[in-house]
Amino acid sequence: MNLKLHVIAVTFFVLLGMVVLVTTGKIGFGEPPAAPAGAAAEKEPEGFVQVDSASWGLNCERFAASLPPFKPTKEDPTPPIAIRRDNVIRVISSLCNGKAGCEIPITPEVLGKDPIPSCTKELRVEYRCHELDLVRRETFYATARKPAILDCREKSRGAIPGMPAGGK
């Protein structure tokens, strides 16, 4: 059998098979069938926090440079956290990554030993809610006596207990 005849024969049988499937109702064209009664509607997936950067105390960097270096004592052998970019990214990531929203207490107990107690430090966090989302930048202060809140839920959905509706 030559190639042209072979192609025609295969095309004929493929078309015949499709006609049989359509007439028996095994495949169809047009709109998909309606969901059965009582079936849950498919939801848009919620975003989840992915921390890109988290820094505590960068605003006190100049002040920190004027202080003497840390000297451990028997009472206080733990050095303070270093004032540098992303000095608390591990802590913030472990508290928030993969969650729809989270609250972060801005305290030395959570973030690490305060490097400069006399300076009011900023907690700067950059995060995304979806892989292709724009970076969200937030700045929080411990003096506000409120936890830092990262929120990736739609505003119409339920909030974290104690979290205001706007996420701040």
N, C-alpha and C positions, 0 to 999 in steps of 0.2 A: 504494500500500500504506500502510495507516495505521501509526502508530508502534508500537502494541502488537504487531501482526503482525510487524513488522520486528524488534523485540526478541526475540520468540519464535523467529524463524527464525535469528537470529545465535546465540542461546543453544543452539539445537539443533545447529547446525554446530560450535560450539566443543566441546560435549560429545561429539559424534560423533568429532571429531578426537582428543580425549583418549582415548576408548575405543580407537581405532585405535593410538595410540602405546603405550598400556599393553599391549594384546594382542600387539603386535609386539616388545615388550621394549625399546623405545627410551627409555621412562621407567618408573620403578617407584616403589613406596611402601614404607615401612618402613626397615630398616637399610641403610646403604650396603654395597656389596659389599666383601669382605675384600681387603686389599692383596695384590698378587701376591707369591709367595714370593721372598725375597731383597730386597724393597723396604725401604729404611731407614724406621724409625719416625719420625714427625714429632716434633721436639724442641721443648720450651718455649724461646722465644727467651731468650738470655742478656741480662742487663742490661748497661748500659754507663755509664761514669762521665760525669756532667754536673756540672761544678763551678759552684756558685752563689756561693761566696765563698772567698777565700784571703788570709789576713793573716799577716804575719810581724813579730813584735816588738811587738804591741799591749800586751803586759804590761810593756814597758819605756817606755811613753809618758811617765810622770811623770819618770823618770830622764832621758830625752832632753830634756825641757823645761829641765832645769837645766844642760845643756851649752852651750858657746858655739857659734854658727853655724859651719857648715863653710866653710873657706877653702881654695880649690884651691892646689896647689903644682905645680912642674914634675914632681916625682916622683909626685904623686898628684892629678891633675886631676879625677878622676871623683867626683862627689858620692855619698854613701851613699843608699840608698833611703829614701824618706820613711816615717816611722812613722805609718801611717793604715790604715783598713780597706781591704781589697782591694788592698794594695800589691803583691802577687805573684799576682794572679788570672790575668794573661796568661801568666805562666810556668807555673803549675800547670795551667791549662786546656790549654796547648799540649802538655804532657807527658801528660795523662790523658784529656781529653775524647774520647769515642767508643770508648774501650778498655774491656775487661771488668775490667781491673785495672792498676795501675801502681805503680811505686816512685819516690819522689822523694828524692834525696839532700838532706839539710838542710844545705847548705853555701852560703857566699857566692858560690862559683863558679856555682851553679845559680840561687839566689834573687836575687842582686844584692849589691852591696857592703854589708857589715855596717854598719848605722848606729850601733851601740853594742856594740863587741866585749866590753866588760866586763859586759854584762848577758846572762843566759841567756834567750834568746828562745824564745817559743812560735810554732809554725806552726799556725794554726787553719784548718781546711778544712771547708767545708760543701758536701756534694754529694748528688746523687740517683743512683739506678740506673735509674729509669724516670721518664718524664715526670710520672706521678701519684704517685710514691713519696714517702714522708716524707723530710725532709732528714736526712741523717746528719751528725753533728758529730764531728770528730776533732781532737785536740790532740796535737802531736808536739814533741819537744825534741831539739835537736842534741846535747845531752850524752849522750843514750842511744846515740849512735854507730850508730844504725840508720836506714835510710831510712824516710820516711813511706810508708805503704801504703794505697792506696784500692782496695777490692775489691768488685766487683759480681757475681762468679760465685756460683753455688750452692756451698755448702760441700762438697758431695759430689763436685764436679768437680775437675779437676786444678788445682794452684796455680801461681802464678808461681814460676819456679825460685828457691829460696832463701827463699820466703815461707812462714811457718808456716801450718798448716792453718786456723787461725781468722782469718787476714787481718791479724794484728797481730804 
